[in-house]
Amino acid sequence: MKTWLLIFIILLFFAFLLGWIGFLILGAFTIALIIKRMKKQNRIILVGPTASGKNFIRSKFAERGFSFDVSYTTREPREGEEFGVDYNFISKNEFEKMIKDNAFYEWVEYNGNYYGTGLWEFKHSDVFIMETDGIKHLKPKHRKKSLVMFVNTPENVRIERMKERGWDDDKIANRIKTDKEKFDNFTDFDLQIQSI
């Protein structure tokens, strides 16, 4: 057996024995790996299904000094969301004008609303939240310099979060269905994590 594999198995064994403490140690180890990898990257891109915890993770990076992109969207703000903090909420007409003016690095239409990353924001920010279609629009030179983190949170946790947002069962079912279509074959990521 390879030495590194044996060490890894021993670490997992102790993590299991120590319970939450072991989980936290492995979490700290994961964050250390991310920071080491970031020294070679220019940006972190979070991608994941609805209510997977992307905004929470982005806020944790911001607390540690990373700058983050504030994407543009035409959807209505949710309760507690702020313009310029969570999103730049704009009208469809404004968004379409920005498309014509080539003001976006990437943009997509998702669930009847536009979402996009501004060119300026793409050049000046460290952390981004994108859709799978947005990842497809990354230029190869930018993809090489990006750490794409797939936030793959269990469906039952995501459903509870959507209920906390006040969504009805039909809206939740539609979003789960859409997310399954988008993420079942998604493989263009560098790191997979869960936010529970």
C-alpha atoms as an extended CHARMM CRD file, in Angstrom:
* protein
*
       196  EXT
         1         1  MET       CA              0.0000000000        0.0000000000        0.0000000000  PROA      1               0.0000000000
         2         2  LYS       CA              1.2650000000        3.4700000000       -0.8500000000  PROA      2               0.0000000000
         3         3  THR       CA              2.5120000000        5.4820000000        2.1230000000  PROA      3               0.0000000000
         4         4  TRP       CA              0.3010000000        8.5060000000        1.3520000000  PROA      4               0.0000000000
         5         5  LEU       CA             -2.7870000000        6.2940000000        1.1310000000  PROA      5               0.0000000000
         6         6  LEU       CA             -1.9850000000        4.6920000000        4.4760000000  PROA      6               0.0000000000
         7         7  ILE       CA             -1.5240000000        8.1270000000        6.0780000000  PROA      7               0.0000000000
         8         8  PHE       CA             -4.8410000000        9.2880000000        4.5970000000  PROA      8               0.0000000000
         9         9  ILE       CA             -6.6590000000        6.1990000000        5.9310000000  PROA      9               0.0000000000
        10        10  ILE       CA             -5.1500000000        6.7540000000        9.3920000000  PROA      10              0.0000000000
        11        11  LEU       CA             -6.2460000000       10.4270000000        9.2980000000  PROA      11              0.0000000000
        12        12  LEU       CA             -9.7850000000        9.4070000000        8.3320000000  PROA      12              0.0000000000
        13        13  PHE       CA             -9.8490000000        6.8390000000       11.1290000000  PROA      13              0.0000000000
        14        14  PHE       CA             -8.8460000000        9.4470000000       13.7130000000  PROA      14              0.0000000000
        15        15  ALA       CA            -11.3060000000       11.9540000000       12.2300000000  PROA      15              0.0000000000
        16        16  PHE       CA            -14.0460000000        9.3490000000       12.6470000000  PROA      16              0.0000000000
        17        17  LEU       CA            -12.9960000000        8.6690000000       16.2350000000  PROA      17              0.0000000000
        18        18  LEU       CA            -12.8580000000       12.3320000000       17.1270000000  PROA      18              0.0000000000
        19        19  GLY       CA            -16.2540000000       13.1240000000       15.5900000000  PROA      19              0.0000000000
        20        20  TRP       CA            -16.8100000000       16.8660000000       15.1400000000  PROA      20              0.0000000000
        21        21  ILE       CA            -13.2490000000       17.7030000000       16.1210000000  PROA      21              0.0000000000
        22        22  GLY       CA            -11.9810000000       15.4250000000       13.3760000000  PROA      22              0.0000000000
        23        23  PHE       CA            -14.4690000000       16.9580000000       10.9620000000  PROA      23              0.0000000000
        24        24  LEU       CA            -13.1840000000       20.4490000000       11.8180000000  PROA      24              0.0000000000
        25        25  ILE       CA             -9.5640000000       19.3340000000       11.4030000000  PROA      25              0.0000000000
        26        26  LEU       CA            -10.3480000000       17.9070000000        7.9650000000  PROA      26              0.0000000000
        27        27  GLY       CA            -12.2590000000       21.1120000000        7.1390000000  PROA      27              0.0000000000
        28        28  ALA       CA             -9.2470000000       23.2350000000        8.1000000000  PROA      28              0.0000000000
        29        29  PHE       CA             -7.0410000000       20.9490000000        5.9980000000  PROA      29              0.0000000000
        30        30  THR       CA             -9.4140000000       21.4520000000        3.0300000000  PROA      30              0.0000000000
        31        31  ILE       CA             -9.3240000000       25.2450000000        3.4300000000  PROA      31              0.0000000000
        32        32  ALA       CA             -5.5100000000       25.1320000000        3.5870000000  PROA      32              0.0000000000
        33        33  LEU       CA             -5.4940000000       23.1890000000        0.3160000000  PROA      33              0.0000000000
        34        34  ILE       CA             -7.8430000000       25.7600000000       -1.2640000000  PROA      34              0.0000000000
        35        35  ILE       CA             -5.6140000000       28.6560000000       -0.1860000000  PROA      35              0.0000000000
        36        36  LYS       CA             -2.5190000000       26.8390000000       -1.4880000000  PROA      36              0.0000000000
        37        37  ARG       CA             -4.2720000000       26.2440000000       -4.7980000000  PROA      37              0.0000000000
        38        38  MET       CA             -5.4300000000       29.8910000000       -4.9100000000  PROA      38              0.0000000000
        39        39  LYS       CA             -1.8130000000       31.0380000000       -5.0050000000  PROA      39              0.0000000000
        40        40  LYS       CA             -1.7830000000       29.5980000000       -8.5320000000  PROA      40              0.0000000000
        41        41  GLN       CA             -5.2660000000       30.9040000000       -9.4330000000  PROA      41              0.0000000000
        42        42  ASN       CA             -6.7290000000       34.3490000000      -10.0530000000  PROA      42              0.0000000000
        43        43  ARG       CA            -10.3060000000       33.6440000000       -8.9900000000  PROA      43              0.0000000000
        44        44  ILE       CA            -12.6210000000       31.2860000000       -7.1360000000  PROA      44              0.0000000000
        45        45  ILE       CA            -15.8910000000       30.4280000000       -8.8710000000  PROA      45              0.0000000000
        46        46  LEU       CA            -18.7010000000       28.8770000000       -6.8430000000  PROA      46              0.0000000000
        47        47  VAL       CA            -21.3060000000       26.8950000000       -8.7430000000  PROA      47              0.0000000000
        48        48  GLY       CA            -24.1250000000       24.8180000000       -7.3450000000  PROA      48              0.0000000000
        49        49  PRO       CA            -27.8480000000       24.1800000000       -7.3530000000  PROA      49              0.0000000000
        50        50  THR       CA            -30.4300000000       26.4030000000       -5.7160000000  PROA      50              0.0000000000
        51        51  ALA       CA            -30.0120000000       26.8510000000       -1.9390000000  PROA      51              0.0000000000
        52        52  SER       CA            -26.7300000000       24.9260000000       -1.8650000000  PROA      52              0.0000000000
        53        53  GLY       CA            -24.9710000000       27.6020000000        0.2110000000  PROA      53              0.0000000000
        54        54  LYS       CA            -23.0140000000       29.5220000000       -2.4240000000  PROA      54              0.0000000000
        55        55  ASN       CA            -23.7390000000       32.9530000000       -0.9030000000  PROA      55              0.0000000000
        56        56  PHE       CA            -22.8050000000       31.7350000000        2.5780000000  PROA      56              0.0000000000
        57        57  ILE       CA            -19.4640000000       30.3970000000        1.3150000000  PROA      57              0.0000000000
        58        58  ARG       CA            -18.8430000000       33.6180000000       -0.6270000000  PROA      58              0.0000000000
        59        59  SER       CA            -19.4330000000       35.5890000000        2.5930000000  PROA      59              0.0000000000
        60        60  LYS       CA            -16.8530000000       33.4400000000        4.4160000000  PROA      60              0.0000000000
        61        61  PHE       CA            -14.2520000000       34.2430000000        1.7520000000  PROA      61              0.0000000000
        62        62  ALA       CA            -15.1800000000       37.9430000000        2.0310000000  PROA      62              0.0000000000
        63        63  GLU       CA            -14.6230000000       37.8010000000        5.8110000000  PROA      63              0.0000000000
        64        64  ARG       CA            -11.0750000000       36.6620000000        5.0500000000  PROA      64              0.0000000000
        65        65  GLY       CA            -10.3410000000       39.5730000000        2.7350000000  PROA      65              0.0000000000
        66        66  PHE       CA            -11.3000000000       38.1850000000       -0.6640000000  PROA      66              0.0000000000
        67        67  SER       CA            -13.1880000000       40.6140000000       -2.9050000000  PROA      67              0.0000000000
        68        68  PHE       CA            -16.3480000000       39.2570000000       -4.4590000000  PROA      68              0.0000000000
        69        69  ASP       CA            -18.3210000000       39.8680000000       -7.5970000000  PROA      69              0.0000000000
        70        70  VAL       CA            -21.8190000000       41.2470000000       -7.2970000000  PROA      70              0.0000000000
        71        71  SER       CA            -23.5960000000       39.7290000000      -10.2950000000  PROA      71              0.0000000000
        72        72  TYR       CA            -26.4060000000       41.3610000000      -12.2180000000  PROA      72              0.0000000000
        73        73  THR       CA            -29.8760000000       39.8570000000      -12.3460000000  PROA      73              0.0000000000
        74        74  THR       CA            -33.3710000000       40.6820000000      -13.5060000000  PROA      74              0.0000000000
        75        75  ARG       CA            -35.0660000000       38.6010000000      -10.8100000000  PROA      75              0.0000000000
        76        76  GLU       CA            -36.8860000000       40.2180000000       -7.9230000000  PROA      76              0.0000000000
        77        77  PRO       CA            -34.9200000000       40.5680000000       -4.6620000000  PROA      77              0.0000000000
        78        78  ARG       CA            -35.7740000000       38.1070000000       -1.9090000000  PROA      78              0.0000000000
        79        79  GLU       CA            -36.5420000000       39.3360000000        1.5780000000  PROA      79              0.0000000000
        80        80  GLY       CA            -33.3520000000       40.6140000000        3.1860000000  PROA      80              0.0000000000
        81        81  GLU       CA            -31.3690000000       40.8990000000       -0.0640000000  PROA      81              0.0000000000
        82        82  GLU       CA            -29.7110000000       44.2200000000       -0.7950000000  PROA      82              0.0000000000
        83        83  PHE       CA            -28.8970000000       45.9250000000       -4.0920000000  PROA      83              0.0000000000
        84        84  GLY       CA            -25.1410000000       46.0050000000       -4.6280000000  PROA      84              0.0000000000
        85        85  VAL       CA            -24.5020000000       43.4130000000       -1.9210000000  PROA      85              0.0000000000
        86        86  ASP       CA            -26.3580000000       40.2770000000       -2.9820000000  PROA      86              0.0000000000
        87        87  TYR       CA            -26.9780000000       41.2520000000       -6.6130000000  PROA      87              0.0000000000
        88        88  ASN       CA            -27.2660000000       44.2940000000       -8.8090000000  PROA      88              0.0000000000
        89        89  PHE       CA            -31.0220000000       44.0400000000       -9.4050000000  PROA      89              0.0000000000
        90        90  ILE       CA            -31.8720000000       45.6360000000      -12.7480000000  PROA      90              0.0000000000
        91        91  SER       CA            -34.7190000000       45.5230000000      -15.2730000000  PROA      91              0.0000000000
        92        92  LYS       CA            -34.7620000000       43.2810000000      -18.3400000000  PROA      92              0.0000000000
        93        93  ASN       CA            -34.4280000000       46.3860000000      -20.5320000000  PROA      93              0.0000000000
        94        94  GLU       CA            -31.3240000000       47.5120000000      -18.6220000000  PROA      94              0.0000000000
        95        95  PHE       CA            -29.8390000000       43.9990000000      -18.8130000000  PROA      95              0.0000000000
        96        96  GLU       CA            -30.5000000000       43.7170000000      -22.5590000000  PROA      96              0.0000000000
        97        97  LYS       CA            -28.8850000000       47.1310000000      -23.1030000000  PROA      97              0.0000000000
        98        98  MET       CA            -25.8060000000       45.9380000000      -21.2000000000  PROA      98              0.0000000000
        99        99  ILE       CA            -25.7120000000       42.8380000000      -23.4460000000  PROA      99              0.0000000000
       100       100  LYS       CA            -25.7700000000       45.0720000000      -26.5360000000  PROA      100             0.0000000000
       101       101  ASP       CA            -23.0350000000       47.2440000000      -25.0180000000  PROA      101             0.0000000000
       102       102  ASN       CA            -20.8370000000       44.1410000000      -24.3790000000  PROA      102             0.0000000000
       103       103  ALA       CA            -20.7390000000       44.9820000000      -20.6620000000  PROA      103             0.0000000000
       104       104  PHE       CA            -20.8070000000       41.3250000000      -19.5460000000  PROA      104             0.0000000000
       105       105  TYR       CA            -18.0270000000       38.7510000000      -19.3930000000  PROA      105             0.0000000000
       106       106  GLU       CA            -20.7190000000       36.0750000000      -19.3220000000  PROA      106             0.0000000000
       107       107  TRP       CA            -24.4750000000       36.0180000000      -18.9780000000  PROA      107             0.0000000000
       108       108  VAL       CA            -27.2100000000       33.3850000000      -18.9800000000  PROA      108             0.0000000000
       109       109  GLU       CA            -30.9610000000       33.1060000000      -18.7870000000  PROA      109             0.0000000000
       110       110  TYR       CA            -32.0960000000       30.8850000000      -15.9370000000  PROA      110             0.0000000000
       111       111  ASN       CA            -35.6910000000       30.2450000000      -14.8360000000  PROA      111             0.0000000000
       112       112  GLY       CA            -36.9350000000       33.1890000000      -16.8810000000  PROA      112             0.0000000000
       113       113  ASN       CA            -34.4210000000       35.7000000000      -15.4900000000  PROA      113             0.0000000000
       114       114  TYR       CA            -31.0760000000       36.9860000000      -16.6830000000  PROA      114             0.0000000000
       115       115  TYR       CA            -27.9090000000       36.5880000000      -14.6050000000  PROA      115             0.0000000000
       116       116  GLY       CA            -24.5220000000       37.9660000000      -15.6020000000  PROA      116             0.0000000000
       117       117  THR       CA            -20.9660000000       38.8110000000      -14.5760000000  PROA      117             0.0000000000
       118       118  GLY       CA            -19.8300000000       42.2800000000      -15.5730000000  PROA      118             0.0000000000
       119       119  LEU       CA            -16.5370000000       42.7100000000      -17.4210000000  PROA      119             0.0000000000
       120       120  TRP       CA            -15.2180000000       45.1350000000      -14.8120000000  PROA      120             0.0000000000
       121       121  GLU       CA            -16.1970000000       42.8140000000      -11.9620000000  PROA      121             0.0000000000
       122       122  PHE       CA            -14.5480000000       39.8360000000      -13.6840000000  PROA      122             0.0000000000
       123       123  LYS       CA            -11.2500000000       41.7190000000      -13.8990000000  PROA      123             0.0000000000
       124       124  HSD       CA            -11.3030000000       43.0780000000      -10.3340000000  PROA      124             0.0000000000
       125       125  SER       CA            -12.8800000000       40.4310000000       -8.0860000000  PROA      125             0.0000000000
       126       126  ASP       CA            -11.6210000000       37.2280000000       -6.4530000000  PROA      126             0.0000000000
       127       127  VAL       CA            -14.8090000000       35.2310000000       -5.7710000000  PROA      127             0.0000000000
       128       128  PHE       CA            -17.7280000000       34.6560000000       -8.1460000000  PROA      128             0.0000000000
       129       129  ILE       CA            -21.0010000000       32.7590000000       -8.2160000000  PROA      129             0.0000000000
       130       130  MET       CA            -21.8740000000       31.4110000000      -11.6580000000  PROA      130             0.0000000000
       131       131  GLU       CA            -24.3380000000       29.0690000000      -13.3280000000  PROA      131             0.0000000000
       132       132  THR       CA            -23.1120000000       25.9440000000      -15.1420000000  PROA      132             0.0000000000
       133       133  ASP       CA            -23.7310000000       27.7500000000      -18.4340000000  PROA      133             0.0000000000
       134       134  GLY       CA            -21.5530000000       30.6090000000      -17.2060000000  PROA      134             0.0000000000
       135       135  ILE       CA            -18.6940000000       28.1760000000      -16.5720000000  PROA      135             0.0000000000
       136       136  LYS       CA            -19.0310000000       27.0180000000      -20.1970000000  PROA      136             0.0000000000
       137       137  HSD       CA            -18.4500000000       30.6240000000      -21.3370000000  PROA      137             0.0000000000
       138       138  LEU       CA            -15.0880000000       30.9650000000      -19.5860000000  PROA      138             0.0000000000
       139       139  LYS       CA            -12.2730000000       31.5160000000      -22.0400000000  PROA      139             0.0000000000
       140       140  PRO       CA             -9.6660000000       28.7190000000      -21.8070000000  PROA      140             0.0000000000
       141       141  LYS       CA             -6.9920000000       31.0950000000      -20.4540000000  PROA      141             0.0000000000
       142       142  HSD       CA             -9.3830000000       32.2500000000      -17.7080000000  PROA      142             0.0000000000
       143       143  ARG       CA            -10.5570000000       28.7100000000      -16.9130000000  PROA      143             0.0000000000
       144       144  LYS       CA             -6.9360000000       27.6720000000      -16.2610000000  PROA      144             0.0000000000
       145       145  LYS       CA             -6.6000000000       30.5280000000      -13.7670000000  PROA      145             0.0000000000
       146       146  SER       CA             -9.8930000000       29.7650000000      -11.9640000000  PROA      146             0.0000000000
       147       147  LEU       CA            -10.6650000000       27.3860000000       -9.1330000000  PROA      147             0.0000000000
       148       148  VAL       CA            -14.2150000000       26.1390000000       -9.7730000000  PROA      148             0.0000000000
       149       149  MET       CA            -15.8230000000       24.8390000000       -6.5850000000  PROA      149             0.0000000000
       150       150  PHE       CA            -18.9870000000       22.7430000000       -7.0040000000  PROA      150             0.0000000000
       151       151  VAL       CA            -21.1970000000       23.2570000000       -3.9310000000  PROA      151             0.0000000000
       152       152  ASN       CA            -23.0760000000       19.9470000000       -3.9520000000  PROA      152             0.0000000000
       153       153  THR       CA            -25.3740000000       20.0530000000       -0.9250000000  PROA      153             0.0000000000
       154       154  PRO       CA            -27.8350000000       17.2150000000       -0.2360000000  PROA      154             0.0000000000
       155       155  GLU       CA            -31.2820000000       17.7250000000       -1.7570000000  PROA      155             0.0000000000
       156       156  ASN       CA            -33.1170000000       17.4140000000        1.5680000000  PROA      156             0.0000000000
       157       157  VAL       CA            -31.0440000000       20.2730000000        3.0440000000  PROA      157             0.0000000000
       158       158  ARG       CA            -31.6930000000       22.4160000000       -0.0200000000  PROA      158             0.0000000000
       159       159  ILE       CA            -35.4520000000       21.7390000000        0.1420000000  PROA      159             0.0000000000
       160       160  GLU       CA            -35.5380000000       22.8650000000        3.7980000000  PROA      160             0.0000000000
       161       161  ARG       CA            -33.6980000000       26.0690000000        2.8620000000  PROA      161             0.0000000000
       162       162  MET       CA            -36.1780000000       26.7610000000        0.0550000000  PROA      162             0.0000000000
       163       163  LYS       CA            -39.0570000000       26.2550000000        2.4910000000  PROA      163             0.0000000000
       164       164  GLU       CA            -37.3890000000       28.7520000000        4.8420000000  PROA      164             0.0000000000
       165       165  ARG       CA            -37.4590000000       31.2140000000        1.9260000000  PROA      165             0.0000000000
       166       166  GLY       CA            -41.2290000000       30.7730000000        1.8490000000  PROA      166             0.0000000000
       167       167  TRP       CA            -41.3720000000       28.8710000000       -1.4350000000  PROA      167             0.0000000000
       168       168  ASP       CA            -44.4010000000       26.6630000000       -2.1320000000  PROA      168             0.0000000000
       169       169  ASP       CA            -44.1270000000       22.9610000000       -3.0250000000  PROA      169             0.0000000000
       170       170  ASP       CA            -44.6380000000       23.5340000000       -6.7770000000  PROA      170             0.0000000000
       171       171  LYS       CA            -41.8530000000       26.1260000000       -6.9820000000  PROA      171             0.0000000000
       172       172  ILE       CA            -39.5250000000       23.8610000000       -4.9990000000  PROA      172             0.0000000000
       173       173  ALA       CA            -40.3330000000       20.8300000000       -7.2040000000  PROA      173             0.0000000000
       174       174  ASN       CA            -39.7040000000       22.8710000000      -10.3750000000  PROA      174             0.0000000000
       175       175  ARG       CA            -36.3890000000       24.1670000000       -9.0680000000  PROA      175             0.0000000000
       176       176  ILE       CA            -35.2500000000       20.6760000000       -7.9900000000  PROA      176             0.0000000000
       177       177  LYS       CA            -36.1500000000       19.3540000000      -11.4530000000  PROA      177             0.0000000000
       178       178  THR       CA            -34.2850000000       22.1780000000      -13.2050000000  PROA      178             0.0000000000
       179       179  ASP       CA            -31.2400000000       21.7090000000      -10.9730000000  PROA      179             0.0000000000
       180       180  LYS       CA            -31.1430000000       17.9610000000      -11.6600000000  PROA      180             0.0000000000
       181       181  GLU       CA            -31.1020000000       18.6740000000      -15.3980000000  PROA      181             0.0000000000
       182       182  LYS       CA            -28.2870000000       21.2070000000      -14.9840000000  PROA      182             0.0000000000
       183       183  PHE       CA            -26.1000000000       19.3380000000      -12.4980000000  PROA      183             0.0000000000
       184       184  ASP       CA            -26.5310000000       15.6000000000      -13.1320000000  PROA      184             0.0000000000
       185       185  ASN       CA            -23.7390000000       15.6030000000      -15.7240000000  PROA      185             0.0000000000
       186       186  PHE       CA            -21.7900000000       18.6400000000      -14.5230000000  PROA      186             0.0000000000
       187       187  THR       CA            -18.0940000000       17.7890000000      -14.3230000000  PROA      187             0.0000000000
       188       188  ASP       CA            -16.2530000000       21.0500000000      -15.1000000000  PROA      188             0.0000000000
       189       189  PHE       CA            -15.1110000000       21.7310000000      -11.5440000000  PROA      189             0.0000000000
       190       190  ASP       CA            -11.8730000000       21.4120000000       -9.5800000000  PROA      190             0.0000000000
       191       191  LEU       CA            -13.2180000000       20.8230000000       -6.0960000000  PROA      191             0.0000000000
       192       192  GLN       CA            -16.5350000000       19.4870000000       -4.7610000000  PROA      192             0.0000000000
       193       193  ILE       CA            -17.7610000000       20.5580000000       -1.3200000000  PROA      193             0.0000000000
       194       194  GLN       CA            -20.9700000000       20.4190000000        0.7140000000  PROA      194             0.0000000000
       195       195  SER       CA            -22.5740000000       23.1860000000        2.7140000000  PROA      195             0.0000000000
       196       196  ILE       CA            -24.8080000000       21.6560000000        5.3790000000  PROA      196             0.0000000000
